[in-house]
Amino acid sequence: MVYNLHAVYTYYTYAVRKKMFQAALCFLCLFGLFFSLPVFSASQTEAEQEPIIDEIVISTTKNHLLLFAKVMHCFTDEMLEGVRNGIPLTFRFDIRLNTIRKTWFDAELVEHKINHTLSYDPLKEEYQVAFAEKERPEVTRSLEEAKQMMADLNKLQLHPLNELQVGSPYSLEIKATLVENTFPLGIHSIIPFTSLWNFETDWRIVEFNY
């Protein structure tokens, strides 16, 4: 039997190159999939993030216990569209200060319900944020600044220091809610607010010693 060595070598070279090409193509597909997944997951996670209370700081002045906190991921495009169409938004912060008792249930010292309300004046092109803890509202043309003021609790006076016992343990509970009666009846037929009705953060609990 006589073999055509050139034909055999050519076929072998073609087969090797074909397998190398297939392997390279498979590697490129896997490489592209690997590096595209984190981007997709990150954007999807960002879009699905739930509102949370964060950056909680408890401090004091000479006479009062102070609270700093912020609600994160609390705005949606639909919500801001509603504000620009004249629908005010109200966030309510529910805050409880408790005395921790080892042998019995904790005793509640004080409870605060703090409202922040955002509205928009289309004639002046200004945003206004009204605070339950302040006498006067704040006015700004910047939406980002208005959002920050809505989401922040800044130097909220929780309780007089002279009513606290030095060295005693306390706990702070806080959550934020979108007040449902912010929206007039029938407004859903104009602007899709369906995604907003679940806006209520989990309770955050911080224990500390005074």
C-alpha positions as CSV (number, residue, x, y, z in Angstrom):
1,M,0.0,0.0,0.0
2,V,1.4,3.4,-1.0
3,Y,0.5,6.6,1.1
4,N,0.6,10.1,-0.2
5,L,2.7,11.6,2.6
6,H,2.1,15.2,1.4
7,A,-1.7,14.6,1.5
8,V,-1.5,12.9,4.9
9,Y,0.6,15.8,6.3
10,T,-1.7,18.4,4.8
11,Y,-4.8,16.7,6.3
12,Y,-3.1,16.4,9.7
13,T,-2.1,20.1,9.7
14,Y,-5.6,21.1,8.7
15,A,-7.1,18.9,11.5
16,V,-4.7,20.4,14.1
17,R,-5.4,24.0,13.0
18,K,-9.2,23.3,13.1
19,K,-9.0,22.0,16.7
20,M,-6.8,25.0,17.7
21,F,-9.3,27.4,16.1
22,Q,-12.2,25.7,17.8
23,A,-10.4,25.9,21.2
24,A,-9.5,29.5,20.7
25,L,-13.0,30.4,19.8
26,C,-14.4,28.6,22.8
27,F,-11.8,30.4,25.0
28,L,-12.9,33.8,23.6
29,C,-16.5,33.0,24.2
30,L,-15.9,32.0,27.8
31,F,-13.6,35.0,28.3
32,G,-16.3,37.4,27.0
33,L,-19.0,35.7,29.1
34,F,-16.8,35.9,32.3
35,F,-16.1,39.6,32.0
36,S,-19.6,40.6,30.9
37,L,-21.3,38.8,33.8
38,P,-20.0,41.2,36.6
39,V,-21.2,44.2,34.7
40,F,-24.6,42.8,34.2
41,S,-24.9,41.6,37.8
42,A,-23.7,45.0,39.1
43,S,-26.3,47.0,37.1
44,Q,-29.0,44.5,38.0
45,T,-28.1,44.7,41.7
46,E,-28.1,48.5,41.7
47,A,-31.5,48.6,40.1
48,E,-32.9,46.1,42.7
49,Q,-31.3,47.6,45.8
50,E,-33.8,48.0,48.7
51,P,-33.9,51.2,50.8
52,I,-31.9,50.9,54.0
53,I,-31.0,53.1,56.9
54,D,-27.2,53.6,57.0
55,E,-24.5,55.9,58.4
56,I,-26.0,55.9,61.9
57,V,-24.1,58.1,64.4
58,I,-25.1,58.8,67.9
59,S,-23.4,61.8,69.5
60,T,-24.0,64.4,72.2
61,T,-24.1,68.2,72.8
62,K,-23.8,69.7,76.2
63,N,-27.5,69.0,76.9
64,H,-28.9,66.5,74.3
65,L,-28.3,63.1,72.7
66,L,-28.1,63.6,69.0
67,L,-28.8,61.3,66.0
68,F,-27.3,61.4,62.5
69,A,-28.6,58.9,59.9
70,K,-29.4,58.5,56.2
71,V,-31.8,56.4,54.2
72,M,-30.1,55.0,51.1
73,H,-31.6,53.9,47.7
74,C,-34.9,55.6,48.5
75,F,-35.7,57.4,45.2
76,T,-37.0,56.1,41.9
77,D,-37.4,57.8,38.5
78,E,-41.2,57.4,38.9
79,M,-41.1,59.1,42.3
80,L,-39.1,62.1,41.0
81,E,-41.4,62.4,38.0
82,G,-44.3,62.7,40.4
83,V,-42.5,65.4,42.3
84,R,-42.0,67.4,39.1
85,N,-45.7,67.0,38.3
86,G,-46.7,68.6,41.6
87,I,-47.1,65.6,43.8
88,P,-45.3,66.1,47.2
89,L,-43.3,63.2,48.7
90,T,-43.2,62.5,52.4
91,F,-40.6,60.2,54.2
92,R,-41.4,59.3,57.8
93,F,-38.6,58.3,60.1
94,D,-39.8,56.2,63.1
95,I,-37.3,56.4,66.0
96,R,-37.3,54.7,69.4
97,L,-34.9,55.1,72.2
98,N,-35.0,52.3,74.8
99,T,-33.3,51.5,78.1
100,I,-31.9,48.0,78.0
101,R,-32.8,45.9,81.0
102,K,-31.1,42.5,81.4
103,T,-33.8,40.9,83.7
104,W,-36.9,42.4,82.0
105,F,-38.2,43.8,78.8
106,D,-36.5,47.0,77.5
107,A,-38.2,50.2,78.6
108,E,-39.0,52.8,75.9
109,L,-37.8,56.3,76.8
110,V,-39.0,58.2,73.8
111,E,-40.5,57.8,70.4
112,H,-40.1,60.2,67.5
113,K,-42.0,60.3,64.2
114,I,-40.1,62.7,61.9
115,N,-41.5,63.7,58.5
116,H,-39.5,65.1,55.6
117,T,-41.6,66.4,52.7
118,L,-40.3,67.2,49.2
119,S,-42.3,69.4,46.8
120,Y,-41.5,71.3,43.5
121,D,-42.5,74.8,42.3
122,P,-42.4,74.7,38.5
123,L,-42.8,78.4,38.1
124,K,-39.7,79.2,40.3
125,E,-38.1,75.9,39.3
126,E,-37.3,75.2,42.9
127,Y,-37.4,72.2,45.2
128,Q,-38.6,72.7,48.8
129,V,-38.0,70.3,51.7
130,A,-40.0,70.7,54.9
131,F,-38.7,69.1,58.1
132,A,-40.7,68.2,61.2
133,E,-37.6,68.8,63.3
134,K,-37.0,72.3,61.9
135,E,-39.0,75.5,61.9
136,R,-38.3,76.5,58.3
137,P,-38.2,74.6,55.1
138,E,-35.1,74.5,52.9
139,V,-35.3,75.7,49.2
140,T,-32.9,74.7,46.4
141,R,-32.7,74.5,42.6
142,S,-30.6,71.3,42.8
143,L,-32.5,68.0,42.7
144,E,-29.5,66.2,44.2
145,E,-29.3,68.6,47.1
146,A,-33.0,68.2,47.7
147,K,-32.7,64.4,47.7
148,Q,-29.9,64.6,50.2
149,M,-31.9,66.8,52.5
150,M,-34.9,64.5,52.3
151,A,-32.8,61.4,53.1
152,D,-30.7,62.8,55.9
153,L,-31.3,63.1,59.6
154,N,-28.8,65.7,60.8
155,K,-28.3,66.5,64.5
156,L,-31.7,65.3,65.5
157,Q,-32.2,65.9,69.3
158,L,-33.2,62.5,70.7
159,H,-33.4,63.0,74.4
160,P,-32.1,65.3,77.2
161,L,-28.8,64.0,78.7
162,N,-30.0,64.8,82.2
163,E,-32.6,62.1,81.9
164,L,-30.0,59.4,81.0
165,Q,-27.9,57.4,83.4
166,V,-24.2,57.5,82.9
167,G,-22.9,54.0,82.2
168,S,-26.3,52.5,81.4
169,P,-27.0,50.6,78.2
170,Y,-29.5,51.9,75.6
171,S,-30.8,50.9,72.2
172,L,-31.9,53.0,69.3
173,E,-34.4,51.6,66.7
174,I,-34.9,53.4,63.4
175,K,-36.7,52.8,60.1
176,A,-38.0,54.9,57.2
177,T,-41.2,54.7,55.3
178,L,-42.8,56.4,52.3
179,V,-46.0,57.8,53.6
180,E,-48.8,56.4,51.4
181,N,-51.3,59.2,51.7
182,T,-48.7,61.4,50.0
183,F,-50.4,60.5,46.7
184,P,-53.9,61.7,45.9
185,L,-56.6,59.2,45.0
186,G,-56.6,58.2,41.4
187,I,-53.1,59.4,40.7
188,H,-52.0,55.9,39.6
189,S,-53.9,56.5,36.4
190,I,-51.5,59.3,35.5
191,I,-48.1,58.2,36.9
192,P,-47.1,54.6,37.6
193,F,-46.4,54.6,41.3
194,T,-46.9,50.9,41.7
195,S,-43.2,50.3,42.5
196,L,-43.3,52.7,45.5
197,W,-45.8,51.1,47.7
198,N,-43.3,48.7,49.2
199,F,-40.9,51.5,50.4
200,E,-40.3,50.6,54.0
201,T,-36.9,49.9,55.3
202,D,-36.1,47.2,57.9
203,W,-35.6,48.3,61.5
204,R,-32.0,49.2,62.3
205,I,-31.0,48.6,66.0
206,V,-27.9,50.2,67.6
207,E,-26.9,49.4,71.1
208,F,-24.7,51.8,73.1
209,N,-23.6,52.9,76.5
210,Y,-24.0,56.5,77.7
